[in-house]
Amino acid sequence: MKSRIFVTADNSSTLFSEDFGEHYHSINGALTESKHIFINLGFLSIEKPQISILEIGYGTGLNAILTFLANADRQSSVYYHGIEKFPVDGNTLLELKYQNYLKISQQKMSLFADNWDSAIRIDNNFELFKQCVDFNEFIPNKTYDIIYFDAFSPETQPDMWKVENLEKILTCLSTGGVFVTYCSRGDLKRNLRYLGMNVKRFSGPPGKRHVLRATKI
Ligand SMILES: C[S@@+](CC[C@H](N)C(=O)[O-])C[C@H]1O[C@@H](n2cnc3c(N)ncnc32)[C@H](O)[C@@H]1O
């Protein structure tokens, strides 16, 4: 996929996809957005000794890297399953320079980019499985505690957000588990409620009024 690097308002970088005409993160701050939605509202909301996470739209791996770093303070045993149809190559990931402002070595960073389709250990508490697959064809066969839903917007890729796709992953969410996303559209909220989720709206990161966290009842 064709993409170029874009520096966002908090000085962290993201990619702009030429094919989809959309940035991978908010231009008002990639790092700020990822931390606010996926780490603070998602990962840190679940306290368990063992946590499994499914990410739809692995992209640059920023959410995975931030989850790994957040877990250093908690030491849960994390299984992180990212799915992605168009993997970003390792060189591009290093060019985003996340290693310059996150506490992570270049060597560890590369682990988040390479090794597709086989589970690897980043450390004793973090197992990463990056699967190259089209979400529309993905068949989950595990239970997850957290779903990071980070697809391109419903305007750009409506198929990703269709109720059948939401249903197949929410079926695999454990009771009390959470689904977090940057999108707060009314039709998404309605679909999540229809699928039995308790939907809550939260203030968004800069430039975004609201984001969603839905909990499985
Ligand atoms: C908003 S970006 C994800 C940002 C990512 N979470 C990050 O931290 O960089 C959306 C991602 O969905 C991926 N994608 C697009 N269509 C897909 C599909 N059919 N199946 C799986 N992934 C897809 C894109 O390649 C892109 O990486």
The ligand as a Gaussian input file, in Angstrom:
#p B3LYP/6-31G(d) Opt

LIG

0 1
 C       -6.610000       3.638000      11.071000
 S       -5.394000       2.560000      10.408000
 C       -4.789000       1.685000      11.798000
 C       -3.853000       2.395000      12.683000
 C       -3.122000       1.451000      13.563000
 N       -3.925000       0.885000      14.610000
 C       -1.871000       2.101000      14.086000
 O       -1.711000       2.246000      15.314000
 O       -1.045000       2.444000      13.254000
 C       -6.423000       1.287000       9.675000
 C       -5.676000       0.014000       9.320000
 O       -6.593000      -0.948000       8.794000
 C       -5.916000      -1.671000       7.768000
 N       -6.915000      -2.311000       6.900000
 C       -7.581000      -1.773000       5.849000
 N       -8.420000      -2.667000       5.313000
 C       -8.282000      -3.813000       6.026000
 C       -8.906000      -5.097000       5.952000
 N       -9.830000      -5.373000       5.020000
 N       -8.532000      -6.037000       6.843000
 C       -7.586000      -5.770000       7.790000
 N       -6.977000      -4.557000       7.916000
 C       -7.319000      -3.592000       7.046000
 C       -5.114000      -0.601000       7.090000
 O       -4.074000      -1.138000       6.309000
 C       -4.606000       0.213000       8.274000
 O       -3.392000      -0.303000       8.741000

